[in-house]
Amino acid sequence: MVAPIDPDRMPTDDERRATERLAQDRAPEQHRAALPEKHRGPAVLRRGQVQPGTTDQRLLDTRGPSDWVHTDPWRVLRIQAEFVEGFGLLAEIGKAVSVFGSARTPPGHPDYVAGEQIGAALARAGYAVITGGGPGAMEAVNKGCCEAGGTSVGLGIELPFEQSINDWVDIGINFRYFFARKTMFVKYAQAFVVMPGGFGTMDELFEALVLVQTGKVTSFPVVLYDSSYWSGLLLWLEQTMAREKKINEADLDLIQLTDDVDEIVEIIRSSERT
């Protein structure tokens, strides 16, 4: 028999006795011995899935384990809360650009300096910047934007190791779920700027390219900064992926490459005019 499904926990002996007392008080015509059935909100449970106790009974009982907070129905509420919080906090930031890069970039590294310049240039052009809120290139972009008087946003993520929101973030949110965080990066940005980075940066890059390729977002430039870092990837996309017909030649035009911070701003501005 399939194990009973319960979004909270197994009922205690006291709960079973309370449920049995309720059953005894019911009129005989209400009993359906042949097909036990229980309604739990919109759900209907029958046969072996029926268990004693009610949801509100378990809610009001302070005794027993707390494993119910780790079940999938409860996670849905947490996911919903992350979307509500993100939408509410970012809805009025105005024009923004999401910038990605490695958390491992140390201060003083050329990529860190470039991040500061990119953040400052975008702020002067009237854009808020949105980063992952962590250290490295993300911190550099937030710092450049903040010092230039722009709105500096950081969207953090819960990781196995500690990584706090950097000090240059004006508006920060920590997410449990990557997919909720990714939605915020796209929904509130007019463009993506991608600096040298690792797997997380590549994840965001290709997610953006898929959304543009499939028409989920429009007039959305994806700009790679630092040709020496990205040229090998672009060559592989052209000579392997496109040549093998896994993408169209026109898909390569979805990516723009530059070593010029001012050109980044102009690319983004131009996309708004088209």
Contacts in CASP RR format, 6 or more apart in sequence:
PFRMAT RR
TARGET T0000
AUTHOR 0000-0000-0000
METHOD contacts of the structure
MODEL  1
MVAPIDPDRMPTDDERRATERLAQDRAPEQHRAALPEKHRGPAVLRRGQV
QPGTTDQRLLDTRGPSDWVHTDPWRVLRIQAEFVEGFGLLAEIGKAVSVF
GSARTPPGHPDYVAGEQIGAALARAGYAVITGGGPGAMEAVNKGCCEAGG
TSVGLGIELPFEQSINDWVDIGINFRYFFARKTMFVKYAQAFVVMPGGFG
TMDELFEALVLVQTGKVTSFPVVLYDSSYWSGLLLWLEQTMAREKKINEA
DLDLIQLTDDVDEIVEIIRSSERT
1 48 0 8 1.000
2 48 0 8 1.000
2 49 0 8 1.000
4 48 0 8 1.000
4 49 0 8 1.000
4 50 0 8 1.000
4 51 0 8 1.000
5 45 0 8 1.000
5 49 0 8 1.000
6 51 0 8 1.000
7 40 0 8 1.000
7 55 0 8 1.000
7 68 0 8 1.000
7 71 0 8 1.000
7 72 0 8 1.000
7 73 0 8 1.000
7 74 0 8 1.000
8 55 0 8 1.000
8 58 0 8 1.000
8 59 0 8 1.000
8 68 0 8 1.000
8 71 0 8 1.000
9 58 0 8 1.000
9 64 0 8 1.000
9 65 0 8 1.000
9 67 0 8 1.000
9 68 0 8 1.000
10 51 0 8 1.000
11 19 0 8 1.000
11 51 0 8 1.000
11 52 0 8 1.000
11 53 0 8 1.000
11 58 0 8 1.000
12 61 0 8 1.000
12 63 0 8 1.000
12 64 0 8 1.000
15 52 0 8 1.000
15 53 0 8 1.000
15 57 0 8 1.000
15 58 0 8 1.000
15 61 0 8 1.000
16 52 0 8 1.000
16 53 0 8 1.000
18 52 0 8 1.000
18 53 0 8 1.000
18 57 0 8 1.000
19 52 0 8 1.000
19 53 0 8 1.000
19 54 0 8 1.000
20 52 0 8 1.000
35 46 0 8 1.000
35 47 0 8 1.000
36 46 0 8 1.000
36 47 0 8 1.000
36 48 0 8 1.000
36 50 0 8 1.000
37 44 0 8 1.000
37 45 0 8 1.000
37 46 0 8 1.000
37 50 0 8 1.000
38 44 0 8 1.000
38 45 0 8 1.000
38 46 0 8 1.000
38 49 0 8 1.000
38 50 0 8 1.000
38 51 0 8 1.000
39 45 0 8 1.000
40 55 0 8 1.000
41 55 0 8 1.000
45 51 0 8 1.000
58 68 0 8 1.000
68 74 0 8 1.000
78 176 0 8 1.000
78 177 0 8 1.000
79 177 0 8 1.000
79 180 0 8 1.000
82 175 0 8 1.000
82 176 0 8 1.000
82 177 0 8 1.000
82 180 0 8 1.000
82 181 0 8 1.000
83 180 0 8 1.000
83 183 0 8 1.000
85 173 0 8 1.000
86 173 0 8 1.000
86 180 0 8 1.000
86 184 0 8 1.000
87 187 0 8 1.000
89 171 0 8 1.000
89 172 0 8 1.000
89 173 0 8 1.000
90 130 0 8 1.000
90 153 0 8 1.000
90 171 0 8 1.000
90 184 0 8 1.000
90 187 0 8 1.000
90 188 0 8 1.000
91 188 0 8 1.000
93 128 0 8 1.000
93 151 0 8 1.000
93 153 0 8 1.000
93 171 0 8 1.000
93 188 0 8 1.000
94 128 0 8 1.000
94 151 0 8 1.000
94 188 0 8 1.000
95 126 0 8 1.000
95 127 0 8 1.000
95 128 0 8 1.000
95 190 0 8 1.000
96 127 0 8 1.000
96 128 0 8 1.000
96 129 0 8 1.000
96 130 0 8 1.000
96 151 0 8 1.000
96 153 0 8 1.000
96 188 0 8 1.000
96 189 0 8 1.000
96 190 0 8 1.000
97 122 0 8 1.000
97 127 0 8 1.000
97 128 0 8 1.000
97 129 0 8 1.000
97 130 0 8 1.000
97 189 0 8 1.000
97 190 0 8 1.000
97 191 0 8 1.000
97 192 0 8 1.000
97 193 0 8 1.000
97 268 0 8 1.000
98 129 0 8 1.000
98 130 0 8 1.000
98 131 0 8 1.000
98 185 0 8 1.000
98 186 0 8 1.000
98 189 0 8 1.000
98 191 0 8 1.000
98 192 0 8 1.000
98 193 0 8 1.000
98 204 0 8 1.000
99 115 0 8 1.000
99 118 0 8 1.000
99 119 0 8 1.000
99 122 0 8 1.000
99 129 0 8 1.000
99 130 0 8 1.000
99 131 0 8 1.000
99 137 0 8 1.000
99 138 0 8 1.000
99 141 0 8 1.000
99 192 0 8 1.000
99 193 0 8 1.000
99 194 0 8 1.000
99 195 0 8 1.000
100 131 0 8 1.000
100 132 0 8 1.000
100 137 0 8 1.000
100 138 0 8 1.000
100 192 0 8 1.000
100 193 0 8 1.000
100 194 0 8 1.000
100 195 0 8 1.000
100 197 0 8 1.000
100 200 0 8 1.000
100 201 0 8 1.000
100 204 0 8 1.000
100 205 0 8 1.000
101 111 0 8 1.000
101 131 0 8 1.000
101 136 0 8 1.000
101 137 0 8 1.000
101 138 0 8 1.000
101 194 0 8 1.000
101 195 0 8 1.000
101 196 0 8 1.000
101 197 0 8 1.000
101 198 0 8 1.000
101 201 0 8 1.000
102 111 0 8 1.000
102 136 0 8 1.000
102 137 0 8 1.000
102 195 0 8 1.000
102 196 0 8 1.000
102 197 0 8 1.000
102 198 0 8 1.000
102 201 0 8 1.000
103 134 0 8 1.000
103 135 0 8 1.000
103 136 0 8 1.000
103 137 0 8 1.000
103 138 0 8 1.000
103 163 0 8 1.000
104 136 0 8 1.000
104 197 0 8 1.000
105 111 0 8 1.000
105 112 0 8 1.000
105 136 0 8 1.000
105 137 0 8 1.000
105 140 0 8 1.000
105 196 0 8 1.000
105 197 0 8 1.000
106 112 0 8 1.000
106 136 0 8 1.000
107 136 0 8 1.000
107 139 0 8 1.000
107 140 0 8 1.000
111 137 0 8 1.000
111 140 0 8 1.000
111 195 0 8 1.000
111 196 0 8 1.000
111 226 0 8 1.000
112 136 0 8 1.000
112 137 0 8 1.000
112 139 0 8 1.000
112 140 0 8 1.000
113 140 0 8 1.000
114 140 0 8 1.000
114 195 0 8 1.000
114 225 0 8 1.000
114 226 0 8 1.000
114 261 0 8 1.000
115 137 0 8 1.000
115 140 0 8 1.000
115 141 0 8 1.000
115 144 0 8 1.000
115 195 0 8 1.000
116 140 0 8 1.000
116 141 0 8 1.000
116 143 0 8 1.000
116 144 0 8 1.000
116 147 0 8 1.000
117 144 0 8 1.000
117 261 0 8 1.000
118 141 0 8 1.000
118 144 0 8 1.000
118 193 0 8 1.000
118 195 0 8 1.000
118 225 0 8 1.000
118 261 0 8 1.000
118 264 0 8 1.000
119 129 0 8 1.000
119 140 0 8 1.000
119 141 0 8 1.000
119 142 0 8 1.000
119 143 0 8 1.000
119 144 0 8 1.000
119 145 0 8 1.000
119 148 0 8 1.000
120 144 0 8 1.000
120 145 0 8 1.000
120 147 0 8 1.000
120 148 0 8 1.000
121 148 0 8 1.000
121 261 0 8 1.000
121 262 0 8 1.000
121 264 0 8 1.000
121 265 0 8 1.000
122 128 0 8 1.000
122 129 0 8 1.000
122 145 0 8 1.000
122 193 0 8 1.000
122 264 0 8 1.000
122 265 0 8 1.000
122 268 0 8 1.000
123 129 0 8 1.000
123 144 0 8 1.000
123 145 0 8 1.000
123 146 0 8 1.000
123 148 0 8 1.000
123 149 0 8 1.000
123 150 0 8 1.000
123 151 0 8 1.000
124 148 0 8 1.000
125 265 0 8 1.000
125 268 0 8 1.000
125 269 0 8 1.000
126 150 0 8 1.000
127 190 0 8 1.000
127 268 0 8 1.000
128 145 0 8 1.000
128 150 0 8 1.000
128 151 0 8 1.000
128 152 0 8 1.000
128 153 0 8 1.000
129 141 0 8 1.000
129 142 0 8 1.000
129 145 0 8 1.000
129 150 0 8 1.000
129 151 0 8 1.000
129 152 0 8 1.000
129 153 0 8 1.000
130 153 0 8 1.000
130 154 0 8 1.000
130 155 0 8 1.000
130 184 0 8 1.000
130 185 0 8 1.000
130 188 0 8 1.000
130 189 0 8 1.000
131 137 0 8 1.000
131 138 0 8 1.000
131 139 0 8 1.000
131 141 0 8 1.000
131 142 0 8 1.000
131 153 0 8 1.000
131 154 0 8 1.000
131 155 0 8 1.000
131 169 0 8 1.000
132 138 0 8 1.000
132 154 0 8 1.000
132 155 0 8 1.000
132 156 0 8 1.000
132 157 0 8 1.000
132 181 0 8 1.000
133 139 0 8 1.000
133 142 0 8 1.000
133 154 0 8 1.000
133 155 0 8 1.000
133 156 0 8 1.000
133 165 0 8 1.000
133 166 0 8 1.000
133 169 0 8 1.000
133 172 0 8 1.000
134 154 0 8 1.000
134 156 0 8 1.000
134 163 0 8 1.000
134 164 0 8 1.000
134 165 0 8 1.000
134 166 0 8 1.000
135 163 0 8 1.000
135 166 0 8 1.000
137 195 0 8 1.000
137 196 0 8 1.000
137 197 0 8 1.000
138 154 0 8 1.000
138 166 0 8 1.000
139 166 0 8 1.000
139 168 0 8 1.000
141 195 0 8 1.000
142 152 0 8 1.000
142 153 0 8 1.000
142 154 0 8 1.000
142 166 0 8 1.000
142 168 0 8 1.000
142 169 0 8 1.000
143 152 0 8 1.000
143 166 0 8 1.000
143 168 0 8 1.000
144 152 0 8 1.000
144 168 0 8 1.000
145 151 0 8 1.000
145 152 0 8 1.000
145 168 0 8 1.000
146 152 0 8 1.000
146 168 0 8 1.000
146 169 0 8 1.000
146 170 0 8 1.000
147 168 0 8 1.000
150 170 0 8 1.000
151 170 0 8 1.000
151 171 0 8 1.000
152 168 0 8 1.000
152 169 0 8 1.000
152 170 0 8 1.000
152 171 0 8 1.000
153 169 0 8 1.000
153 170 0 8 1.000
153 171 0 8 1.000
153 172 0 8 1.000
154 165 0 8 1.000
154 166 0 8 1.000
154 169 0 8 1.000
154 171 0 8 1.000
154 172 0 8 1.000
154 173 0 8 1.000
155 172 0 8 1.000
155 173 0 8 1.000
155 175 0 8 1.000
155 181 0 8 1.000
155 184 0 8 1.000
155 185 0 8 1.000
156 163 0 8 1.000
156 165 0 8 1.000
156 172 0 8 1.000
156 173 0 8 1.000
156 174 0 8 1.000
156 175 0 8 1.000
156 181 0 8 1.000
157 163 0 8 1.000
157 174 0 8 1.000
157 175 0 8 1.000
157 176 0 8 1.000
157 178 0 8 1.000
157 181 0 8 1.000
158 174 0 8 1.000
158 175 0 8 1.000
158 176 0 8 1.000
165 172 0 8 1.000
165 174 0 8 1.000
173 184 0 8 1.000
175 181 0 8 1.000
175 184 0 8 1.000
182 204 0 8 1.000
182 207 0 8 1.000
185 192 0 8 1.000
185 204 0 8 1.000
186 207 0 8 1.000
186 208 0 8 1.000
186 211 0 8 1.000
186 217 0 8 1.000
190 219 0 8 1.000
190 220 0 8 1.000
190 268 0 8 1.000
190 271 0 8 1.000
190 272 0 8 1.000
191 220 0 8 1.000
191 221 0 8 1.000
191 222 0 8 1.000
191 223 0 8 1.000
191 267 0 8 1.000
191 268 0 8 1.000
191 271 0 8 1.000
192 204 0 8 1.000
192 205 0 8 1.000
192 208 0 8 1.000
192 220 0 8 1.000
192 221 0 8 1.000
192 222 0 8 1.000
192 223 0 8 1.000
193 223 0 8 1.000
193 225 0 8 1.000
193 264 0 8 1.000
194 201 0 8 1.000
194 204 0 8 1.000
194 205 0 8 1.000
194 222 0 8 1.000
194 223 0 8 1.000
194 224 0 8 1.000
194 225 0 8 1.000
194 230 0 8 1.000
195 201 0 8 1.000
195 225 0 8 1.000
195 226 0 8 1.000
196 225 0 8 1.000
196 226 0 8 1.000
196 229 0 8 1.000
196 230 0 8 1.000
197 229 0 8 1.000
205 222 0 8 1.000
205 224 0 8 1.000
208 217 0 8 1.000
208 220 0 8 1.000
208 222 0 8 1.000
209 222 0 8 1.000
209 251 0 8 1.000
209 254 0 8 1.000
209 255 0 8 1.000
210 216 0 8 1.000
211 217 0 8 1.000
211 220 0 8 1.000
212 218 0 8 1.000
212 220 0 8 1.000
212 222 0 8 1.000
212 254 0 8 1.000
213 247 0 8 1.000
213 251 0 8 1.000
213 254 0 8 1.000
219 271 0 8 1.000
219 272 0 8 1.000
219 274 0 8 1.000
220 271 0 8 1.000
221 256 0 8 1.000
221 267 0 8 1.000
221 268 0 8 1.000
221 271 0 8 1.000
222 254 0 8 1.000
222 255 0 8 1.000
222 256 0 8 1.000
223 256 0 8 1.000
223 257 0 8 1.000
223 258 0 8 1.000
223 264 0 8 1.000
223 267 0 8 1.000
223 268 0 8 1.000
224 230 0 8 1.000
224 234 0 8 1.000
224 255 0 8 1.000
224 256 0 8 1.000
224 257 0 8 1.000
224 258 0 8 1.000
225 258 0 8 1.000
225 259 0 8 1.000
225 261 0 8 1.000
225 264 0 8 1.000
226 259 0 8 1.000
227 257 0 8 1.000
227 258 0 8 1.000
227 259 0 8 1.000
230 257 0 8 1.000
231 257 0 8 1.000
234 252 0 8 1.000
234 255 0 8 1.000
234 257 0 8 1.000
237 247 0 8 1.000
237 252 0 8 1.000
237 255 0 8 1.000
238 252 0 8 1.000
241 247 0 8 1.000
242 248 0 8 1.000
242 249 0 8 1.000
242 251 0 8 1.000
242 252 0 8 1.000
256 267 0 8 1.000
258 264 0 8 1.000
258 267 0 8 1.000
END
